Amino acid sequence: MELIQLNPYDPSQAFPSLENALTEPDGLLAVGGCLSVKRLINAYKNGIFPWYNPDEPILWWSPNPRLIVTPDRLKISRSLAKVIRQQRFELSINRAFSLVIKSCRSSREKAEGTWISEEMMHAYQQLHHQGVAHSVEAWSQGQLVGGLYGVAIGQVFFGESMFHTQTNASKVVFVHLIQLLQQWGYQLIDCQVHSDHLVSLGAYEIDRNHFIRQLNTYCNQPPLPSAWKNA
């Protein structure tokens, strides 16, 4: 099946039906387009996200199944609970969005290479300026040692990437995020694709059609007004 080419000059252009997504590679749906705020928000609301290498055109994905976590399914091991009680890290929200995304990029580059190009960083910083993308940070002695970022629409948080430079920092950040989201009335956290790390924290896979039905409900329901403002 030939991939649909998106118009880079028309951020309002609709995405193709998810039925057109390839099974190999899993979930590849379309190519091209742009990373404008409007295009990205439309993508997330429809269960689609961009992922591509710096030397590739923009690729859009909607894998099946989808990895998610709901606040009621969060798992905290005894060892992690002990770390949290010890308050080893100072936690914050949206204090250092740019630094978090740069750190996610650096950690990926050291491992297997990264999809977080300069273009991607700029796009998500624009989402952050619009109050749509957010970060959670862990600090130790004034240094950023862990964090994650993602996109919040309605009562859904779409996780993008996380990093840590100290053991357990990213796990503590993830737990802090889920607990805050639960307080704010969020119903669903998208984790995209299978990860043993996230499964250990309570993430599980669901059918894509089920995922989309949940998005259609929860993306149109607002969280509590205090969400993200006073954290």
C-alpha positions in Angstrom: 0.0 0.0 0.0 1.4 3.4 -1.0 1.7 5.9 1.9 -0.4 9.1 1.8 1.7 12.2 1.2 0.6 15.1 3.4 0.7 18.7 2.2 3.4 20.6 4.2 1.5 23.9 3.5 -1.9 22.7 4.8 -1.8 22.0 8.5 -5.6 21.6 8.5 -5.4 18.7 6.1 -7.1 15.6 7.5 -5.0 12.5 8.2 -5.9 9.3 6.3 -8.1 6.7 8.0 -6.2 4.6 10.5 -7.3 1.5 8.6 -4.6 2.6 6.1 -1.8 2.2 8.6 0.7 -0.5 7.7 1.2 -3.6 9.8 4.9 -3.7 8.8 6.3 -1.4 10.0 3.6 -1.4 12.5 1.4 1.7 12.4 3.1 3.7 9.7 0.3 5.8 8.3 1.5 8.9 6.3 4.6 10.8 5.2 5.3 14.5 4.9 3.3 17.4 6.2 4.6 19.7 8.9 5.1 19.9 12.6 2.9 23.0 13.2 1.0 23.3 16.4 -2.3 22.7 14.6 -1.1 19.6 12.8 0.4 18.1 15.9 -2.7 18.6 18.1 -4.9 17.1 15.3 -2.5 14.2 15.1 -2.6 13.4 18.8 -6.4 13.7 19.1 -6.6 11.1 16.3 -4.1 8.7 17.9 -1.2 9.6 15.6 2.3 10.8 16.5 5.4 11.8 14.5 8.6 9.7 14.7 11.4 9.7 12.2 15.2 9.9 11.9 16.8 13.3 11.1 17.7 12.2 7.6 14.1 11.1 6.8 10.9 13.0 5.9 8.3 13.3 8.6 6.7 10.0 9.3 3.3 9.6 11.1 2.4 6.5 13.2 -0.5 4.9 14.9 0.6 1.4 16.1 -1.7 -1.4 17.0 -1.8 -2.3 19.9 -1.2 0.8 21.9 0.6 1.0 25.2 -1.3 3.0 27.9 -1.6 3.5 31.6 -4.5 4.7 33.6 -4.0 6.3 37.0 -5.8 3.4 38.8 -3.3 0.9 37.3 -0.1 2.6 38.5 2.3 0.1 40.1 4.8 1.2 42.7 7.2 -1.5 43.8 8.4 -1.6 47.4 11.9 -0.5 46.5 10.5 2.5 44.4 8.1 3.4 47.3 11.1 3.5 49.6 13.0 5.9 47.2 9.9 8.1 47.0 9.6 8.2 50.8 13.2 9.2 51.1 12.6 12.3 49.0 15.9 11.9 47.2 14.8 14.3 44.4 13.2 17.7 44.3 10.3 17.5 41.8 8.9 20.3 39.6 6.5 20.9 36.7 7.4 23.0 33.6 10.4 24.5 35.3 12.9 23.4 32.5 11.0 22.2 29.5 13.7 23.0 27.0 16.4 21.4 29.1 14.3 18.2 29.6 13.8 17.7 25.9 17.5 18.4 25.2 18.4 15.9 27.9 16.0 13.3 26.3 17.8 13.9 23.0 21.2 13.6 24.5 20.4 10.3 26.3 19.0 8.8 23.1 22.1 9.9 21.1 24.4 8.1 23.5 22.4 4.9 23.2 21.0 4.1 19.8 20.6 7.5 18.1 17.6 9.9 18.4 14.5 11.0 16.6 14.5 14.3 18.6 15.9 16.5 15.9 16.3 20.3 16.1 13.0 20.5 14.1 11.2 18.2 16.6 12.6 20.2 19.6 11.4 23.5 18.1 7.9 22.0 17.4 7.4 20.8 20.9 8.7 24.0 22.4 6.1 25.8 20.4 3.5 23.4 21.8 4.9 24.2 25.3 4.5 28.0 24.6 0.9 27.3 23.7 0.3 25.5 27.1 -0.1 22.1 25.4 3.2 20.4 26.0 4.5 20.0 29.5 7.5 18.6 31.4 8.1 17.0 34.8 11.6 17.3 36.3 13.7 15.7 39.1 16.6 17.6 40.6 19.4 16.7 42.9 21.7 19.4 44.4 20.4 21.8 41.8 21.1 19.6 38.9 18.5 18.1 36.5 18.8 14.3 36.9 15.6 13.1 35.3 12.5 14.2 33.5 9.9 13.6 30.9 7.7 15.6 28.5 4.5 15.1 26.6 1.3 16.6 25.3 -1.9 17.2 27.3 -5.2 17.4 25.5 -8.5 17.2 27.5 -8.1 14.4 30.0 -5.4 12.6 28.1 -1.6 12.9 28.5 0.5 11.7 25.6 3.9 10.8 26.8 6.8 11.4 24.4 10.1 10.7 26.1 11.9 10.5 29.4 15.5 10.4 30.6 17.5 9.9 33.8 21.1 10.4 34.9 20.6 9.1 38.4 19.0 5.7 39.3 15.2 5.8 39.7 14.9 9.5 38.8 12.7 8.8 35.7 10.5 6.4 37.7 10.0 8.9 40.4 9.1 11.5 37.8 6.6 9.2 36.1 4.9 8.3 39.4 4.7 12.0 40.3 3.1 12.8 37.0 0.5 10.0 37.2 -0.4 11.0 40.8 -0.9 14.6 39.7 -2.9 13.6 36.6 -5.2 11.5 38.8 -5.8 14.6 41.1 -6.6 16.7 38.0 -9.1 14.3 36.6 -7.1 12.8 33.8 -8.3 9.4 32.6 -5.6 8.1 30.2 -1.9 8.3 29.6 -0.6 7.2 26.2 2.8 5.5 26.2 2.8 4.7 22.5 4.6 1.3 22.2 5.6 -1.5 24.4 8.4 -0.8 27.0 9.4 -3.2 29.7 10.3 -0.2 31.9 6.7 1.3 31.6 5.0 -2.1 31.9 6.8 -2.5 35.3 5.0 0.7 36.3 1.6 -0.5 35.3 1.3 0.2 31.6 -0.5 -2.3 29.4 -1.6 -2.7 25.8 -5.0 -2.2 24.3 -6.4 -2.5 20.8 -6.0 0.6 18.7 -9.8 0.9 18.0 -10.4 0.8 21.8 -7.7 3.5 22.2 -9.3 5.7 19.6 -12.8 5.4 21.3 -11.2 6.5 24.5 -9.5 9.5 22.8 -12.8 10.5 21.3 -14.3 10.7 24.7 -11.5 12.0 26.9 -9.8 14.5 24.6 -13.1 16.5 24.6 -13.4 16.5 28.4 -11.5 19.2 30.3 -9.3 18.5 33.3 -9.6 20.4 36.5 -8.9 24.2 35.9 -6.0 24.1 38.3 -4.1 21.5 36.2 -0.5 22.5 35.3 -1.0 26.0 36.7 -0.2 25.6 40.4 1.8 22.4 40.5 
